[in-house]
Amino acid sequence: MNKAFLNKKLIISINISKDQFFSPTFSSNVSDVSKNFGIYKSQIEFKIVENQIMKNSSVAKDNIEALHIMGFKIALDDFGVEHSSLNNLKNFKVDKLKIDRMFIKNIAQDKNDLNIVKSIVNTAKLFNLKVQTEGIETKEQYLKLKKIGCDFSQGFYHSSALPMDEFIRYYNKT
C-alpha cells in the first residue's frame, strides 16, 4: 500500500460475509489486517450488513466489541433496507450507518425517499454516528444529501471503480 495513505484520512472499507463474521476465529483472522494493508487500524472500516447481526446478536455484539477494542471502525451497511431495528443502534457499537442506494436513486424527485433519508440521518446524529450514502450519480443528489447532513458519499458522481494504480494517482491528486 502507498505510504502516502498513512498521512491522509483514507478509510478502507472491507465487506464481511456472514460466514466470516460468525466464524469462531473471526477476531484472530482480522487482527493482522492493518499490517497486510500497511495502514493504521483506525483507517479500516468493516462493513456489516444490518440483517447479519440479527441472526445471532450475542456473537455479533462480541465480535463488534472485539473489532472496536482492536481499533477498527464498524459500519452498519444497508441500513433501512430490511428489518431495521433502532435497538441495533442502542445495542451494537457501530461508527457509521450506510444508507442503501435504493433510497438515493430518486431522492431529487421522490419526497418519500428524501424523508426516509432525512429520518435516518437525524437518527444517526442522535446516536453520534456518521452517515454514508451509496449510489450518488448526480451533483443534485450529492448537494441534497450534503445539505441534510450526510457525512460521506460514494458513487459514480465521484468516480467509477478504478484499478489500484489509477486510484493511487487519483487519490494523490486530492
C-alpha positions as CSV (number, residue, x, y, z in Angstrom):
1,M,0.0,0.0,0.0
2,N,1.2,3.5,-0.8
3,K,2.7,5.1,2.3
4,A,1.1,8.4,1.4
5,F,-2.2,6.8,2.6
6,L,-0.9,6.9,6.2
7,N,-0.8,10.7,6.0
8,K,-4.3,11.2,4.8
9,K,-7.7,10.4,6.2
10,L,-8.3,7.4,3.9
11,I,-10.7,4.8,5.2
12,I,-10.5,1.3,3.6
13,S,-13.9,-0.4,3.8
14,I,-13.9,-4.2,4.0
15,N,-17.1,-6.2,3.5
16,I,-17.6,-9.0,5.9
17,S,-19.6,-12.0,4.9
18,K,-22.0,-13.7,7.3
19,D,-19.7,-16.8,7.4
20,Q,-16.6,-14.7,8.1
21,F,-18.4,-12.6,10.8
22,F,-19.7,-15.6,12.7
23,S,-16.6,-17.8,12.4
24,P,-15.2,-18.8,15.8
25,T,-11.8,-17.5,14.6
26,F,-13.1,-14.1,13.4
27,S,-11.2,-11.9,15.8
28,S,-7.9,-13.7,15.3
29,N,-8.4,-13.6,11.5
30,V,-8.8,-9.8,11.3
31,S,-6.2,-8.8,13.9
32,D,-3.4,-8.6,11.4
33,V,-5.4,-6.9,8.6
34,S,-3.9,-3.5,9.1
35,K,-0.4,-5.0,8.7
36,N,-1.5,-6.6,5.5
37,F,-2.7,-3.3,4.1
38,G,0.1,-1.2,5.6
39,I,-2.2,1.3,7.2
40,Y,-3.4,2.1,10.8
41,K,-6.3,0.1,12.3
42,S,-8.3,3.3,12.7
43,Q,-8.3,3.6,8.9
44,I,-10.0,0.3,8.4
45,E,-13.8,0.0,8.5
46,F,-15.5,-3.3,8.5
47,K,-18.9,-3.2,6.8
48,I,-21.5,-5.5,8.3
49,V,-24.9,-5.9,6.7
50,E,-27.5,-5.0,9.3
51,N,-29.6,-8.2,8.9
52,Q,-26.5,-10.3,9.6
53,I,-26.2,-9.1,13.2
54,M,-29.8,-10.0,13.9
55,K,-29.0,-13.7,13.2
56,N,-27.0,-14.2,16.4
57,S,-27.0,-11.0,18.4
58,S,-24.8,-12.2,21.3
59,V,-22.0,-13.3,18.9
60,A,-22.4,-10.2,16.8
61,K,-22.1,-8.0,19.9
62,D,-19.0,-9.8,21.0
63,N,-17.4,-9.6,17.5
64,I,-18.2,-5.9,17.1
65,E,-16.8,-5.2,20.5
66,A,-13.7,-7.1,19.7
67,L,-13.2,-5.0,16.5
68,H,-13.5,-1.8,18.5
69,I,-11.1,-3.0,21.1
70,M,-8.6,-3.7,18.3
71,G,-9.1,-0.2,17.0
72,F,-11.1,-0.8,13.9
73,K,-14.3,1.1,12.8
74,I,-17.6,-0.6,12.0
75,A,-20.3,0.5,9.5
76,L,-23.8,-0.9,9.5
77,D,-24.4,-1.5,5.8
78,D,-27.8,-1.4,4.0
79,F,-29.4,0.4,7.0
80,G,-33.2,0.7,6.4
81,V,-33.4,-1.9,3.7
82,E,-34.9,-4.9,5.6
83,H,-36.0,-5.2,9.2
84,S,-34.1,-2.3,10.7
85,S,-34.2,-2.0,14.4
86,L,-33.5,1.1,16.4
87,N,-32.5,-1.4,19.1
88,N,-29.5,-2.3,16.9
89,L,-28.2,1.3,17.3
90,K,-28.6,1.0,21.0
91,N,-27.0,-2.4,21.5
92,F,-24.2,-2.5,18.9
93,K,-21.3,-0.1,19.0
94,V,-21.1,1.0,15.3
95,D,-19.5,4.1,14.0
96,K,-21.4,4.7,10.8
97,L,-24.7,3.9,9.1
98,K,-24.6,3.3,5.3
99,I,-27.8,4.2,3.5
100,D,-28.6,2.0,0.6
101,R,-28.8,3.4,-3.0
102,M,-32.4,2.4,-3.3
103,F,-33.3,5.5,-1.2
104,I,-30.9,7.7,-3.1
105,K,-31.7,7.0,-6.7
106,N,-34.9,9.1,-6.8
107,I,-34.2,11.4,-3.9
108,A,-34.5,14.5,-6.1
109,Q,-38.0,13.6,-7.3
110,D,-39.4,11.4,-4.5
111,K,-40.3,13.2,-1.3
112,N,-40.7,9.9,0.5
113,D,-37.2,8.9,-0.3
114,L,-35.9,12.2,0.8
115,N,-37.9,12.0,4.1
116,I,-36.6,8.5,4.8
117,V,-33.0,9.6,4.3
118,K,-33.6,12.7,6.5
119,S,-35.0,10.5,9.3
120,I,-32.1,8.1,9.1
121,V,-29.6,10.9,9.1
122,N,-31.3,12.6,12.1
123,T,-31.5,9.3,14.0
124,A,-27.8,8.6,13.3
125,K,-26.8,12.0,14.6
126,L,-28.7,11.4,17.8
127,F,-26.5,8.3,18.3
128,N,-23.4,10.2,17.4
129,L,-22.9,8.1,14.2
130,K,-21.6,9.2,10.9
131,V,-23.7,8.6,7.8
132,Q,-22.6,7.5,4.3
133,T,-24.8,7.2,1.3
134,E,-24.3,4.9,-1.7
135,G,-25.1,5.3,-5.3
136,I,-24.6,9.1,-5.8
137,E,-24.7,9.7,-9.5
138,T,-25.6,13.3,-9.9
139,K,-24.5,16.7,-8.5
140,E,-28.1,17.3,-7.4
141,Q,-28.1,14.1,-5.3
142,Y,-24.8,15.0,-3.8
143,L,-25.8,18.5,-2.8
144,K,-29.1,17.5,-1.4
145,L,-27.5,14.8,0.7
146,K,-24.8,17.1,1.9
147,K,-27.4,19.7,2.9
148,I,-29.3,17.2,5.0
149,G,-26.1,16.2,6.9
150,C,-24.7,13.1,5.2
151,D,-21.0,12.9,6.1
152,F,-19.8,10.7,3.3
153,S,-21.0,9.6,-0.1
154,Q,-19.9,7.2,-2.7
155,G,-20.9,6.6,-6.3
156,F,-20.2,7.4,-9.9
157,Y,-20.7,11.1,-9.3
158,H,-17.3,11.0,-7.6
159,S,-15.6,8.3,-9.7
160,S,-16.2,5.0,-11.3
161,A,-14.3,2.0,-9.9
162,L,-10.6,2.3,-10.6
163,P,-7.7,-0.2,-10.8
164,M,-5.3,0.3,-7.9
165,D,-2.7,2.2,-9.9
166,E,-5.2,4.7,-11.2
167,F,-6.8,5.0,-7.7
168,I,-3.4,5.9,-6.2
169,R,-2.9,8.6,-8.9
170,Y,-6.4,9.9,-8.4
171,Y,-6.1,9.8,-4.6
172,N,-2.7,11.6,-4.5
173,K,-4.2,14.5,-6.6
174,T,-6.9,15.2,-3.9
